[in-house]
Amino acid sequence: MPTTKPRHALTETSEVSAALEAAARRWPEDRGEPNRLLRHLIEEGRRSIEAEAASEQSDRLAVLARVRGAYTGMYEPGYLAELREEWPE
C-alpha cells in the first residue's frame, strides 16, 4: 500500500513470534494478521510505558513533597553570602 510515512522492517525472531502468538490469543479476531497484531502490541507497549512513566513521576513528586522544607532553618540567615566572601576572586 503506498504511503508517505516511514516504514519499518521487523524480522520474526523467536521473541517476535512468541509476542505474535500472545497477541493472537489476546485479539483472536486478528489471528493470521501479523501486521494488525503488531500494531496492537505497539499500542499496548506505548500505554504501558506511559503508565509507568506517570507512576514514576508521581513517586518522585511524592518524595519531593515529603522532604519539602526538611532543611528549613538549618543554616543561619546570610550563611551563603558569608561563605562566598571567603572564596578568592
N, C-alpha and C positions, 0 to 999 in steps of 0.2 A: 504494500500500500504506500503510495507516495506521501512524503511528509517533509516539512522543512525543519522539523525538530531533530535533535541529535538521537542517534540510535546507539544501543549498547549491546555488545555480544556477550553471551554468557555460556560457558561450557558446562555441560551437565556432568559435574563431578559427582562422586558418591554423596557428598553433603547436599548438593543441589537436588539430586534425585530423592534423597530422604525428605527434604523440605517439600518437594512437589507431592510426594506421597502423603505427607501430613496435611498439606493444603487440600488435596483431593478428598481426604476424609472430612475436613472442615467445611469445604464447599463442594459437595458432591455434584451439584448442578454443572460445575465447570470441569469435572473429571474429563480427561482427554483433551483439555485446552490448556497446555502448559503456559502460554502467554498470559491468559487470564489468571491462572493460579499464581504466577509470578507477580502480577500486579497486586493481587490480594496480599501476598506475602510482603511486598514492599510497603503497602499501605499499613498493614498491621505493624511492621517494623517501625515505620515513622511514628505511629501512635505510641508505641511502646517507648521509643527514645524520647519523645516529647513529654510523656507522663513521667518518666524517670528524671528528666531534666527539671521539670516543675517540682517534683518531690525534693530533689537535691537543693534547689533554690529555696524552697520552703524551709528545709532543715537548716540551711545557712542563715536565713533570716531569723529563725527561732534562736539560734546560738547567739547571734548579734543582739537580739532583744534581751537575752539572759545576762549578757556581760555589759550591756549599755550602762554607763555610769559607775561601773565597778571600781574604777580608778579615780573617780572624782575626789578631790581633796588630798590626793596622795602627795602632791608637790605644793610647796608654798607659792602664793602669787608672786610672779616675777622671776621664778626659778629659771625658766628658759632664757630670759633676757640676760640674767646674771651668768649663766653658763656660756652664752655666746660671747660675752665680754671677755671671757678667759681665752677664747680662740685667737690665735695670731692671724693677722690680716693676710 
